Amino acid sequence: MVTALVMIFTRPKNPAPGAIIYALFEGMVVGGVSFVYEGQYSGIVLQAGLGTVCIIGVMYFLWSAKIIKATPAFQAVIISLTMGIMVLYFVSIILSLFTSVAVPFLHSSGPLGILVTLFILGVASLNLILDFHFIERGISNNSPKAGEWWAAFGLLITVIWVYFEMLRLLSKIRNQ
């Protein structure tokens, strides 16, 4: 996460080293988180992986068939929702570190907790449309090589977010 924030805020001219470092660290995090979830819920990692691949495929189909278009209004809504969710996560982390207060329904396994996670998974999935649009714009504008690295970096962040939300959703459903 620190690597991603450094990349996002410093905007290096050559994002390749940062993207590679992020991918290595995130691979370790994904492996560790997956190991923990698999220990608690047998088979959940395979289910989450398949769910993630299916979401990516469906979103790519919806985008390529022009069923969902990345209009400026769509982009503004998805970016705003994503920023709101990130603030919610940040507040949740800060609260958990310094108090015993929790953000309501964010971590609960009840029906509202599942709906919150479904909503967040939906927003994460719709971010794929923004990634596909960014890649398409880069191709049509003959962006430099650095643009390819930024596109891959953004897509990787989104895919990992979708995977983590899928893990959270499946674990909440299993806790019912």
CNS distance restraints for C-alpha pairs under 8 A (distance, minus, plus):
assign (resid   1 and name CA) (resid   5 and name CA) 6.20 0.50 0.50
assign (resid   1 and name CA) (resid  22 and name CA) 7.94 0.50 0.50
assign (resid   1 and name CA) (resid  26 and name CA) 7.97 0.50 0.50
assign (resid   2 and name CA) (resid   6 and name CA) 6.13 0.50 0.50
assign (resid   3 and name CA) (resid   7 and name CA) 6.15 0.50 0.50
assign (resid   3 and name CA) (resid  18 and name CA) 6.95 0.50 0.50
assign (resid   3 and name CA) (resid  21 and name CA) 7.42 0.50 0.50
assign (resid   3 and name CA) (resid  22 and name CA) 5.70 0.50 0.50
assign (resid   4 and name CA) (resid   8 and name CA) 6.07 0.50 0.50
assign (resid   4 and name CA) (resid  18 and name CA) 7.96 0.50 0.50
assign (resid   4 and name CA) (resid  22 and name CA) 6.45 0.50 0.50
assign (resid   5 and name CA) (resid   9 and name CA) 6.02 0.50 0.50
assign (resid   6 and name CA) (resid  10 and name CA) 5.77 0.50 0.50
assign (resid   6 and name CA) (resid  11 and name CA) 7.91 0.50 0.50
assign (resid   7 and name CA) (resid  11 and name CA) 5.52 0.50 0.50
assign (resid   7 and name CA) (resid  12 and name CA) 6.76 0.50 0.50
assign (resid   7 and name CA) (resid  15 and name CA) 7.35 0.50 0.50
assign (resid   7 and name CA) (resid  18 and name CA) 6.48 0.50 0.50
assign (resid   7 and name CA) (resid  19 and name CA) 7.91 0.50 0.50
assign (resid  11 and name CA) (resid  15 and name CA) 7.48 0.50 0.50
assign (resid  13 and name CA) (resid 146 and name CA) 7.03 0.50 0.50
assign (resid  14 and name CA) (resid 146 and name CA) 5.88 0.50 0.50
assign (resid  15 and name CA) (resid  19 and name CA) 5.97 0.50 0.50
assign (resid  15 and name CA) (resid 146 and name CA) 6.32 0.50 0.50
assign (resid  15 and name CA) (resid 149 and name CA) 6.15 0.50 0.50
assign (resid  15 and name CA) (resid 150 and name CA) 6.62 0.50 0.50
assign (resid  16 and name CA) (resid  20 and name CA) 6.10 0.50 0.50
assign (resid  16 and name CA) (resid 146 and name CA) 7.34 0.50 0.50
assign (resid  16 and name CA) (resid 149 and name CA) 5.85 0.50 0.50
assign (resid  17 and name CA) (resid  21 and name CA) 6.14 0.50 0.50
assign (resid  18 and name CA) (resid  22 and name CA) 5.99 0.50 0.50
assign (resid  19 and name CA) (resid  23 and name CA) 6.07 0.50 0.50
assign (resid  19 and name CA) (resid 149 and name CA) 7.09 0.50 0.50
assign (resid  19 and name CA) (resid 150 and name CA) 7.90 0.50 0.50
assign (resid  19 and name CA) (resid 153 and name CA) 5.74 0.50 0.50
assign (resid  20 and name CA) (resid  24 and name CA) 6.23 0.50 0.50
assign (resid  21 and name CA) (resid  25 and name CA) 6.21 0.50 0.50
assign (resid  22 and name CA) (resid  26 and name CA) 5.80 0.50 0.50
assign (resid  23 and name CA) (resid  27 and name CA) 5.84 0.50 0.50
assign (resid  23 and name CA) (resid 156 and name CA) 7.81 0.50 0.50
assign (resid  24 and name CA) (resid  28 and name CA) 6.51 0.50 0.50
assign (resid  25 and name CA) (resid  29 and name CA) 6.34 0.50 0.50
assign (resid  26 and name CA) (resid  30 and name CA) 5.92 0.50 0.50
assign (resid  27 and name CA) (resid  31 and name CA) 6.04 0.50 0.50
assign (resid  28 and name CA) (resid  32 and name CA) 6.10 0.50 0.50
assign (resid  29 and name CA) (resid  33 and name CA) 6.01 0.50 0.50
assign (resid  30 and name CA) (resid  34 and name CA) 5.86 0.50 0.50
assign (resid  30 and name CA) (resid 160 and name CA) 7.82 0.50 0.50
assign (resid  31 and name CA) (resid  35 and name CA) 6.06 0.50 0.50
assign (resid  32 and name CA) (resid  36 and name CA) 6.36 0.50 0.50
assign (resid  33 and name CA) (resid  37 and name CA) 6.23 0.50 0.50
assign (resid  34 and name CA) (resid  38 and name CA) 5.92 0.50 0.50
assign (resid  34 and name CA) (resid  45 and name CA) 6.08 0.50 0.50
assign (resid  35 and name CA) (resid  39 and name CA) 6.14 0.50 0.50
assign (resid  36 and name CA) (resid  40 and name CA) 6.51 0.50 0.50
assign (resid  37 and name CA) (resid  41 and name CA) 5.89 0.50 0.50
assign (resid  37 and name CA) (resid  42 and name CA) 7.94 0.50 0.50
assign (resid  37 and name CA) (resid  44 and name CA) 6.97 0.50 0.50
assign (resid  37 and name CA) (resid  45 and name CA) 7.18 0.50 0.50
assign (resid  37 and name CA) (resid 167 and name CA) 7.66 0.50 0.50
assign (resid  37 and name CA) (resid 171 and name CA) 7.90 0.50 0.50
assign (resid  38 and name CA) (resid  42 and name CA) 5.11 0.50 0.50
assign (resid  38 and name CA) (resid  43 and name CA) 6.33 0.50 0.50
assign (resid  38 and name CA) (resid  44 and name CA) 5.87 0.50 0.50
assign (resid  38 and name CA) (resid  45 and name CA) 6.00 0.50 0.50
assign (resid  41 and name CA) (resid 171 and name CA) 7.21 0.50 0.50
assign (resid  41 and name CA) (resid 174 and name CA) 7.89 0.50 0.50
assign (resid  43 and name CA) (resid  47 and name CA) 6.49 0.50 0.50
assign (resid  44 and name CA) (resid  48 and name CA) 5.98 0.50 0.50
assign (resid  44 and name CA) (resid 167 and name CA) 7.04 0.50 0.50
assign (resid  44 and name CA) (resid 170 and name CA) 7.02 0.50 0.50
assign (resid  44 and name CA) (resid 171 and name CA) 7.59 0.50 0.50
assign (resid  45 and name CA) (resid  49 and name CA) 5.98 0.50 0.50
assign (resid  45 and name CA) (resid 167 and name CA) 7.17 0.50 0.50
assign (resid  46 and name CA) (resid  50 and name CA) 6.09 0.50 0.50
assign (resid  47 and name CA) (resid  51 and name CA) 5.99 0.50 0.50
assign (resid  48 and name CA) (resid  52 and name CA) 6.00 0.50 0.50
assign (resid  48 and name CA) (resid 163 and name CA) 6.24 0.50 0.50
assign (resid  48 and name CA) (resid 166 and name CA) 5.39 0.50 0.50
assign (resid  48 and name CA) (resid 167 and name CA) 5.47 0.50 0.50
assign (resid  48 and name CA) (resid 170 and name CA) 7.35 0.50 0.50
assign (resid  49 and name CA) (resid  53 and name CA) 6.23 0.50 0.50
assign (resid  49 and name CA) (resid 163 and name CA) 6.65 0.50 0.50
assign (resid  50 and name CA) (resid  54 and name CA) 6.10 0.50 0.50
assign (resid  51 and name CA) (resid  55 and name CA) 6.13 0.50 0.50
assign (resid  51 and name CA) (resid 163 and name CA) 7.90 0.50 0.50
assign (resid  51 and name CA) (resid 166 and name CA) 6.96 0.50 0.50
assign (resid  52 and name CA) (resid  56 and name CA) 6.19 0.50 0.50
assign (resid  52 and name CA) (resid 159 and name CA) 7.43 0.50 0.50
assign (resid  52 and name CA) (resid 162 and name CA) 6.28 0.50 0.50
assign (resid  52 and name CA) (resid 163 and name CA) 5.49 0.50 0.50
assign (resid  52 and name CA) (resid 166 and name CA) 6.95 0.50 0.50
assign (resid  53 and name CA) (resid  57 and name CA) 6.15 0.50 0.50
assign (resid  54 and name CA) (resid  58 and name CA) 6.06 0.50 0.50
assign (resid  55 and name CA) (resid  59 and name CA) 5.97 0.50 0.50
assign (resid  55 and name CA) (resid 125 and name CA) 6.83 0.50 0.50
assign (resid  56 and name CA) (resid  60 and name CA) 6.02 0.50 0.50
assign (resid  56 and name CA) (resid 125 and name CA) 7.47 0.50 0.50
assign (resid  56 and name CA) (resid 128 and name CA) 7.29 0.50 0.50
assign (resid  56 and name CA) (resid 159 and name CA) 7.80 0.50 0.50
assign (resid  57 and name CA) (resid  61 and name CA) 6.14 0.50 0.50
assign (resid  58 and name CA) (resid  62 and name CA) 6.12 0.50 0.50
assign (resid  59 and name CA) (resid  63 and name CA) 6.03 0.50 0.50
assign (resid  59 and name CA) (resid 125 and name CA) 7.12 0.50 0.50
assign (resid  59 and name CA) (resid 126 and name CA) 7.38 0.50 0.50
assign (resid  59 and name CA) (resid 128 and name CA) 6.76 0.50 0.50
assign (resid  59 and name CA) (resid 129 and name CA) 6.66 0.50 0.50
assign (resid  60 and name CA) (resid  64 and name CA) 5.89 0.50 0.50
assign (resid  60 and name CA) (resid 128 and name CA) 7.72 0.50 0.50
assign (resid  60 and name CA) (resid 129 and name CA) 7.26 0.50 0.50
assign (resid  60 and name CA) (resid 132 and name CA) 7.51 0.50 0.50
assign (resid  61 and name CA) (resid  65 and name CA) 5.86 0.50 0.50
assign (resid  62 and name CA) (resid  66 and name CA) 6.17 0.50 0.50
assign (resid  62 and name CA) (resid  67 and name CA) 5.04 0.50 0.50
assign (resid  62 and name CA) (resid  68 and name CA) 5.60 0.50 0.50
assign (resid  63 and name CA) (resid  67 and name CA) 6.05 0.50 0.50
assign (resid  63 and name CA) (resid  68 and name CA) 5.19 0.50 0.50
assign (resid  63 and name CA) (resid  69 and name CA) 6.26 0.50 0.50
assign (resid  63 and name CA) (resid 129 and name CA) 6.18 0.50 0.50
assign (resid  63 and name CA) (resid 132 and name CA) 7.57 0.50 0.50
assign (resid  68 and name CA) (resid 129 and name CA) 7.67 0.50 0.50
assign (resid  69 and name CA) (resid  74 and name CA) 7.63 0.50 0.50
assign (resid  69 and name CA) (resid 129 and name CA) 7.64 0.50 0.50
assign (resid  70 and name CA) (resid  74 and name CA) 5.67 0.50 0.50
assign (resid  70 and name CA) (resid  75 and name CA) 5.93 0.50 0.50
assign (resid  70 and name CA) (resid 129 and name CA) 6.58 0.50 0.50
assign (resid  70 and name CA) (resid 130 and name CA) 6.30 0.50 0.50
assign (resid  70 and name CA) (resid 133 and name CA) 6.47 0.50 0.50
assign (resid  71 and name CA) (resid  75 and name CA) 6.13 0.50 0.50
assign (resid  72 and name CA) (resid  76 and name CA) 6.14 0.50 0.50
assign (resid  73 and name CA) (resid  77 and name CA) 6.23 0.50 0.50
assign (resid  74 and name CA) (resid  78 and name CA) 6.16 0.50 0.50
assign (resid  75 and name CA) (resid  79 and name CA) 5.94 0.50 0.50
assign (resid  75 and name CA) (resid 130 and name CA) 6.86 0.50 0.50
assign (resid  76 and name CA) (resid  80 and name CA) 5.98 0.50 0.50
assign (resid  77 and name CA) (resid  81 and name CA) 6.10 0.50 0.50
assign (resid  78 and name CA) (resid  82 and name CA) 5.99 0.50 0.50
assign (resid  78 and name CA) (resid 123 and name CA) 6.71 0.50 0.50
assign (resid  78 and name CA) (resid 126 and name CA) 7.09 0.50 0.50
assign (resid  78 and name CA) (resid 127 and name CA) 6.78 0.50 0.50
assign (resid  79 and name CA) (resid  83 and name CA) 6.12 0.50 0.50
assign (resid  80 and name CA) (resid  84 and name CA) 6.17 0.50 0.50
assign (resid  81 and name CA) (resid  85 and name CA) 6.16 0.50 0.50
assign (resid  81 and name CA) (resid 123 and name CA) 7.10 0.50 0.50
assign (resid  82 and name CA) (resid  86 and name CA) 6.17 0.50 0.50
assign (resid  82 and name CA) (resid 123 and name CA) 6.81 0.50 0.50
assign (resid  82 and name CA) (resid 124 and name CA) 7.53 0.50 0.50
assign (resid  83 and name CA) (resid  87 and name CA) 6.20 0.50 0.50
assign (resid  84 and name CA) (resid  88 and name CA) 6.19 0.50 0.50
assign (resid  85 and name CA) (resid  89 and name CA) 6.20 0.50 0.50
assign (resid  85 and name CA) (resid 120 and name CA) 7.36 0.50 0.50
assign (resid  86 and name CA) (resid  90 and name CA) 6.11 0.50 0.50
assign (resid  87 and name CA) (resid  91 and name CA) 6.08 0.50 0.50
assign (resid  88 and name CA) (resid  92 and name CA) 6.10 0.50 0.50
assign (resid  89 and name CA) (resid  93 and name CA) 6.16 0.50 0.50
assign (resid  90 and name CA) (resid  94 and name CA) 6.20 0.50 0.50
assign (resid  91 and name CA) (resid  95 and name CA) 5.98 0.50 0.50
assign (resid  91 and name CA) (resid 103 and name CA) 7.94 0.50 0.50
assign (resid  92 and name CA) (resid  96 and name CA) 6.07 0.50 0.50
assign (resid  92 and name CA) (resid 102 and name CA) 6.46 0.50 0.50
assign (resid  92 and name CA) (resid 103 and name CA) 5.78 0.50 0.50
assign (resid  93 and name CA) (resid  97 and name CA) 6.22 0.50 0.50
assign (resid  94 and name CA) (resid  98 and name CA) 6.32 0.50 0.50
assign (resid  95 and name CA) (resid  99 and name CA) 5.26 0.50 0.50
assign (resid  95 and name CA) (resid 100 and name CA) 7.03 0.50 0.50
assign (resid  95 and name CA) (resid 101 and name CA) 6.02 0.50 0.50
assign (resid  95 and name CA) (resid 102 and name CA) 6.54 0.50 0.50
assign (resid  96 and name CA) (resid 100 and name CA) 6.11 0.50 0.50
assign (resid  96 and name CA) (resid 101 and name CA) 6.66 0.50 0.50
assign (resid  96 and name CA) (resid 102 and name CA) 6.56 0.50 0.50
assign (resid 103 and name CA) (resid 107 and name CA) 7.62 0.50 0.50
assign (resid 104 and name CA) (resid 108 and name CA) 7.56 0.50 0.50
assign (resid 105 and name CA) (resid 109 and name CA) 7.81 0.50 0.50
assign (resid 105 and name CA) (resid 110 and name CA) 7.77 0.50 0.50
assign (resid 105 and name CA) (resid 112 and name CA) 6.06 0.50 0.50
assign (resid 105 and name CA) (resid 113 and name CA) 4.37 0.50 0.50
assign (resid 105 and name CA) (resid 116 and name CA) 6.83 0.50 0.50
assign (resid 106 and name CA) (resid 113 and name CA) 5.75 0.50 0.50
assign (resid 106 and name CA) (resid 116 and name CA) 6.48 0.50 0.50
assign (resid 106 and name CA) (resid 117 and name CA) 7.16 0.50 0.50
assign (resid 107 and name CA) (resid 113 and name CA) 6.39 0.50 0.50
assign (resid 108 and name CA) (resid 112 and name CA) 7.79 0.50 0.50
assign (resid 108 and name CA) (resid 113 and name CA) 4.86 0.50 0.50
assign (resid 108 and name CA) (resid 114 and name CA) 7.61 0.50 0.50
assign (resid 108 and name CA) (resid 172 and name CA) 7.43 0.50 0.50
assign (resid 109 and name CA) (resid 113 and name CA) 5.31 0.50 0.50
assign (resid 109 and name CA) (resid 114 and name CA) 6.14 0.50 0.50
assign (resid 109 and name CA) (resid 172 and name CA) 4.60 0.50 0.50
assign (resid 109 and name CA) (resid 173 and name CA) 6.93 0.50 0.50
assign (resid 109 and name CA) (resid 175 and name CA) 6.22 0.50 0.50
assign (resid 109 and name CA) (resid 176 and name CA) 6.52 0.50 0.50
assign (resid 110 and name CA) (resid 114 and name CA) 6.24 0.50 0.50
assign (resid 110 and name CA) (resid 172 and name CA) 7.58 0.50 0.50
assign (resid 110 and name CA) (resid 176 and name CA) 6.92 0.50 0.50
assign (resid 111 and name CA) (resid 115 and name CA) 6.23 0.50 0.50
assign (resid 112 and name CA) (resid 116 and name CA) 6.13 0.50 0.50
assign (resid 113 and name CA) (resid 117 and name CA) 6.27 0.50 0.50
assign (resid 113 and name CA) (resid 172 and name CA) 7.78 0.50 0.50
assign (resid 114 and name CA) (resid 118 and name CA) 6.07 0.50 0.50
assign (resid 114 and name CA) (resid 169 and name CA) 6.40 0.50 0.50
assign (resid 114 and name CA) (resid 172 and name CA) 6.42 0.50 0.50
assign (resid 114 and name CA) (resid 173 and name CA) 7.17 0.50 0.50
assign (resid 115 and name CA) (resid 119 and name CA) 6.10 0.50 0.50
assign (resid 116 and name CA) (resid 120 and name CA) 6.25 0.50 0.50
assign (resid 117 and name CA) (resid 121 and name CA) 5.98 0.50 0.50
assign (resid 117 and name CA) (resid 165 and name CA) 6.81 0.50 0.50
assign (resid 117 and name CA) (resid 168 and name CA) 7.26 0.50 0.50
assign (resid 117 and name CA) (resid 169 and name CA) 5.99 0.50 0.50
assign (resid 118 and name CA) (resid 122 and name CA) 6.07 0.50 0.50
assign (resid 118 and name CA) (resid 169 and name CA) 6.94 0.50 0.50
assign (resid 119 and name CA) (resid 123 and name CA) 6.34 0.50 0.50
assign (resid 120 and name CA) (resid 124 and name CA) 6.11 0.50 0.50
assign (resid 120 and name CA) (resid 165 and name CA) 7.28 0.50 0.50
assign (resid 121 and name CA) (resid 125 and name CA) 6.03 0.50 0.50
assign (resid 121 and name CA) (resid 162 and name CA) 6.16 0.50 0.50
assign (resid 121 and name CA) (resid 165 and name CA) 5.54 0.50 0.50
assign (resid 121 and name CA) (resid 166 and name CA) 6.93 0.50 0.50
assign (resid 122 and name CA) (resid 126 and name CA) 6.18 0.50 0.50
assign (resid 123 and name CA) (resid 127 and name CA) 6.34 0.50 0.50
assign (resid 124 and name CA) (resid 128 and name CA) 7.20 0.50 0.50
assign (resid 124 and name CA) (resid 158 and name CA) 6.56 0.50 0.50
assign (resid 124 and name CA) (resid 161 and name CA) 6.47 0.50 0.50
assign (resid 124 and name CA) (resid 162 and name CA) 5.62 0.50 0.50
assign (resid 125 and name CA) (resid 129 and name CA) 7.65 0.50 0.50
assign (resid 125 and name CA) (resid 158 and name CA) 7.72 0.50 0.50
assign (resid 125 and name CA) (resid 162 and name CA) 6.27 0.50 0.50
assign (resid 126 and name CA) (resid 130 and name CA) 7.13 0.50 0.50
assign (resid 127 and name CA) (resid 131 and name CA) 6.38 0.50 0.50
assign (resid 127 and name CA) (resid 158 and name CA) 6.64 0.50 0.50
assign (resid 128 and name CA) (resid 132 and name CA) 6.13 0.50 0.50
assign (resid 128 and name CA) (resid 155 and name CA) 7.05 0.50 0.50
assign (resid 128 and name CA) (resid 158 and name CA) 6.52 0.50 0.50
assign (resid 128 and name CA) (resid 159 and name CA) 7.77 0.50 0.50
assign (resid 129 and name CA) (resid 133 and name CA) 6.09 0.50 0.50
assign (resid 130 and name CA) (resid 134 and name CA) 6.08 0.50 0.50
assign (resid 131 and name CA) (resid 135 and name CA) 6.23 0.50 0.50
assign (resid 131 and name CA) (resid 151 and name CA) 6.92 0.50 0.50
assign (resid 131 and name CA) (resid 154 and name CA) 6.64 0.50 0.50
assign (resid 131 and name CA) (resid 155 and name CA) 5.82 0.50 0.50
assign (resid 132 and name CA) (resid 136 and name CA) 6.14 0.50 0.50
assign (resid 133 and name CA) (resid 137 and name CA) 6.09 0.50 0.50
assign (resid 134 and name CA) (resid 138 and name CA) 6.12 0.50 0.50
assign (resid 134 and name CA) (resid 151 and name CA) 6.83 0.50 0.50
assign (resid 135 and name CA) (resid 139 and name CA) 6.28 0.50 0.50
assign (resid 135 and name CA) (resid 148 and name CA) 7.65 0.50 0.50
assign (resid 135 and name CA) (resid 151 and name CA) 5.93 0.50 0.50
assign (resid 136 and name CA) (resid 140 and name CA) 6.22 0.50 0.50
assign (resid 137 and name CA) (resid 141 and name CA) 5.96 0.50 0.50
assign (resid 138 and name CA) (resid 142 and name CA) 5.95 0.50 0.50
assign (resid 138 and name CA) (resid 143 and name CA) 4.99 0.50 0.50
assign (resid 138 and name CA) (resid 147 and name CA) 6.68 0.50 0.50
assign (resid 138 and name CA) (resid 148 and name CA) 7.61 0.50 0.50
assign (resid 139 and name CA) (resid 143 and name CA) 6.39 0.50 0.50
assign (resid 143 and name CA) (resid 147 and name CA) 5.66 0.50 0.50
assign (resid 143 and name CA) (resid 148 and name CA) 7.62 0.50 0.50
assign (resid 144 and name CA) (resid 148 and name CA) 7.29 0.50 0.50
assign (resid 145 and name CA) (resid 149 and name CA) 6.81 0.50 0.50
assign (resid 146 and name CA) (resid 150 and name CA) 6.33 0.50 0.50
assign (resid 147 and name CA) (resid 151 and name CA) 6.11 0.50 0.50
assign (resid 148 and name CA) (resid 152 and name CA) 6.18 0.50 0.50
assign (resid 149 and name CA) (resid 153 and name CA) 5.99 0.50 0.50
assign (resid 150 and name CA) (resid 154 and name CA) 6.11 0.50 0.50
assign (resid 151 and name CA) (resid 155 and name CA) 6.11 0.50 0.50
assign (resid 152 and name CA) (resid 156 and name CA) 6.03 0.50 0.50
assign (resid 153 and name CA) (resid 157 and name CA) 6.32 0.50 0.50
assign (resid 154 and name CA) (resid 158 and name CA) 6.32 0.50 0.50
assign (resid 155 and name CA) (resid 159 and name CA) 6.11 0.50 0.50
assign (resid 156 and name CA) (resid 160 and name CA) 6.15 0.50 0.50
assign (resid 157 and name CA) (resid 161 and name CA) 6.17 0.50 0.50
assign (resid 158 and name CA) (resid 162 and name CA) 6.18 0.50 0.50
assign (resid 159 and name CA) (resid 163 and name CA) 6.20 0.50 0.50
assign (resid 160 and name CA) (resid 164 and name CA) 6.15 0.50 0.50
assign (resid 161 and name CA) (resid 165 and name CA) 6.15 0.50 0.50
assign (resid 162 and name CA) (resid 166 and name CA) 6.07 0.50 0.50
assign (resid 163 and name CA) (resid 167 and name CA) 6.24 0.50 0.50
assign (resid 164 and name CA) (resid 168 and name CA) 6.21 0.50 0.50
assign (resid 165 and name CA) (resid 169 and name CA) 6.05 0.50 0.50
assign (resid 166 and name CA) (resid 170 and name CA) 6.12 0.50 0.50
assign (resid 167 and name CA) (resid 171 and name CA) 6.09 0.50 0.50
assign (resid 168 and name CA) (resid 172 and name CA) 6.14 0.50 0.50
assign (resid 169 and name CA) (resid 173 and name CA) 6.20 0.50 0.50
assign (resid 170 and name CA) (resid 174 and name CA) 6.16 0.50 0.50
assign (resid 171 and name CA) (resid 175 and name CA) 6.23 0.50 0.50
assign (resid 172 and name CA) (resid 176 and name CA) 6.67 0.50 0.50
